[in-house]
Amino acid sequence: MGARSIMSPMVETVDEVQQYLARARYAPSRSRAVALRVSHDTLPAARRYRIWLTETNAEIVYFAKIETALGAENVDAIADVPGV
């Protein structure tokens, strides 16, 4: 249903990384969009979607790419954000 490894370039602050993380994972915990009940959907029943989304969220890997001096200054705080 989508990428399971996501990398954001040019991350400089904790606020940025928190916004990226919100978009990297599906509801109910975050705000990533998902299309369900489409032709390639192989899930057996609608009641399993919530379980499937939760399990998928646990498998998603997120990388914050530090490429600037400001990012380097904030690298420890960025690395301490849960989910990075």
C-alpha positions as CSV (number, residue, x, y, z in Angstrom):
1,M,0.0,0.0,0.0
2,G,3.0,2.3,-0.1
3,A,6.6,2.9,0.8
4,R,7.7,1.3,4.0
5,S,11.0,3.2,4.2
6,I,10.8,7.0,3.9
7,M,13.6,9.5,4.0
8,S,13.1,13.3,4.2
9,P,16.0,15.4,2.9
10,M,17.3,18.6,4.4
11,V,15.8,18.1,7.8
12,E,16.9,20.9,10.1
13,T,14.6,21.0,13.2
14,V,12.6,18.8,15.5
15,D,9.4,20.6,14.4
16,E,10.2,19.6,10.8
17,V,10.8,15.9,11.7
18,Q,7.6,15.8,13.7
19,Q,5.6,17.0,10.7
20,Y,7.3,14.5,8.4
21,L,6.6,11.7,10.9
22,A,2.9,12.6,11.0
23,R,2.7,12.1,7.2
24,A,4.8,8.9,7.2
25,R,2.3,6.8,9.2
26,Y,-1.3,5.9,8.6
27,A,-4.3,6.6,10.8
28,P,-5.3,6.1,13.5
29,S,-2.0,7.3,14.9
30,R,-0.9,9.7,12.1
31,S,-2.3,11.4,9.0
32,R,-0.9,9.5,6.0
33,A,-3.5,8.9,3.4
34,V,-4.5,5.5,2.2
35,A,-6.9,4.2,-0.5
36,L,-8.9,1.1,0.6
37,R,-11.2,-1.3,-1.2
38,V,-9.6,-0.7,-4.6
39,S,-8.7,-3.4,-7.2
40,H,-5.3,-4.2,-5.8
41,D,-6.5,-4.4,-2.2
42,T,-6.2,-8.0,-1.0
43,L,-7.4,-7.5,2.6
44,P,-10.3,-9.9,3.4
45,A,-12.6,-7.6,5.3
46,A,-13.1,-4.0,6.3
47,R,-12.9,-4.8,10.0
48,R,-9.2,-5.8,9.5
49,Y,-8.2,-2.4,8.1
50,R,-7.5,-0.8,11.5
51,I,-5.4,-3.8,12.6
52,W,-3.6,-3.8,9.2
53,L,-2.8,-0.1,9.4
54,T,-1.5,-0.4,13.0
55,E,0.7,-3.3,12.0
56,T,2.0,-1.5,8.9
57,N,2.8,1.6,10.9
58,A,5.0,-0.5,13.1
59,E,7.0,-1.7,10.1
60,I,7.6,1.8,8.5
61,V,11.2,3.1,8.8
62,Y,11.8,6.8,8.8
63,F,15.1,8.5,8.1
64,A,15.9,12.2,8.6
65,K,18.7,13.2,6.3
66,I,20.8,15.9,7.9
67,E,22.5,18.1,5.2
68,T,22.9,21.6,6.6
69,A,24.7,23.3,9.4
70,L,21.4,24.0,11.3
71,G,20.5,20.3,10.9
72,A,23.9,19.3,12.3
73,E,23.4,21.6,15.3
74,N,20.1,19.9,16.0
75,V,21.1,16.4,15.1
76,D,20.9,15.0,18.7
77,A,17.5,16.4,19.3
78,I,16.3,15.2,15.9
79,A,17.7,11.7,16.6
80,D,15.9,11.6,20.0
81,V,12.4,12.0,18.3
82,P,10.5,8.7,18.6
83,G,10.1,7.1,15.2
84,V,13.3,8.5,13.7
